[in-house]
Amino acid sequence: MALRMTYQREPITLSDPMEIEEPKPVRGCETCQSAMEQWQRASQPGLAHDLTRAVDLAIEIRRHPHNWKLDHMGQRVPR
């Protein structure tokens, strides 16, 4: 009995591992703003260029919990 080979019809498209999507910090959050400043330094060419650190900071910004919301004036208030 011969083996039947099956193949996926559409090719798989992989993302560029060197392309880092810019994180979206929450407006008014000091922790997010600080991490974003560090991310900008780590993701730009130069002495502080460190893609591993940039990815770690992007994850931190994305996962950082926020136990407050912005009121109609843009001020932080507890949830």
CORDA-V7834 format. One line per field, one symbol per residue. ss: DSSP state (H for helix, E for strand, C for the rest). Layout:
ss->???
This chain:
ss->CCCCCCCCCCCCCCCCCCCCCCCCCCCCCHHHHHHHHHHHHHHCCCCCCCHHHHHHHHHHHHHCCCCEEECCCCCEEEC
